Amino acid sequence: MKELVELLRKEGIICKKLEEIKLNTRKKIKAFLGVNIKNEYCFIVVFEKKSRFLTKDIHTLEEIMPQINFRYKKKILILNSPICSKAKEKLKDWRILWF
């Protein structure tokens, strides 16, 4: 959690409140809901993969979205692996960060 806050701070995203959302999945995915200084809800997803982030991973991301009932304004995806160009094209409305 501390590493996540530090990464977000370096990118200029400061959240007053940050809560982890429990996901019923076996994959290495963590989801967080935060409120930034402007009182906007931020939906943050952390994918820990050894291989490239592909289009099929976007489908996993879309399965998570209905579980979140908040009206979030900002969507942030944090990866530790490279991203496929087709997946990057489909995620235009997401802000993508690497750690």
N, C-alpha and C positions, 0 to 999 in steps of 0.2 A: 504494500500500500504506500509506503514511504517513497519507493522508487517511482511509482506512478505519479504521485504528487510532485516530485522533483522534476520528472519529465514534462509534465503539464506546465509547471512554473517556467521552465526554460523556453517553452513555446509561447508563453504569454497568456496561458489559460489558468486563471486562479479560481478555484472553486471554494466557496464558503462551506459547503456541505457536500460530502461524497459518501455514498452508500453502495455497498456491493449487493448485486441482485443475484439471488440463488437460481442457477439454471440446472435443469435436470438433464444433463448431458455428460457423456463420458469423455468428450473431447476437451482439450486444454484451452477452454474459452472462459474468460471472466468478463462480466458485464457490470458496469457501474452507472449510477445515476447521480449527477451532481448539479449544484446550483452555483452559477458563477456570480461575479460581483454585480453584474447588470440584472440579476434575478432571472436569468434565462436558464432553462433546464438543458443540461448537456447529457447525452447518452454516449457512454464510452465503452468500447468493446476492445478487449485485449486478446489477440490470437497468438499462441505460442506454438510455432511449427518449425520443423527442421527443413521442410521442403517449401517450394514456392506457393504463394497464395494464389489459388486458381479460381476459375469461374464457379466450380462446384462449391467452393467455400462461401460464395455469395449466397447460394441457396441455404446453407446452414445459417448464415446471418439473417436471411429473410424469415427463417423459422423462429428465430429468437424475437424478432420485432413484435409479433402479436402479444407476447407475454408482457410487454411493457405498456402500461396503460396511461403513461404521462404524455403530455404534449411537449416534447423536447424540441428545442430550436436548433441545437447544434449536435451533429453526429460526428464522433471521433473514432477512428479505427487505429489501433496501435499494433504494429507487427514487429517481429524480429527476423523476418525472412523477406526475400524479394517478392515482388508482386507481378503477376502476369499482366501484359499490356491490355488484354481484353477485359480482365477484371478491373483494372484501373479505370478503363473507359466507362464501365457500368457504375462505378462508385464516384461519379463526379460530384455529387452533393455531400460526400463524406470528406472530412479532413483526415488525411493519412499521415501518421507519425511512425518513426522507427526507433526502437531502443536496442 
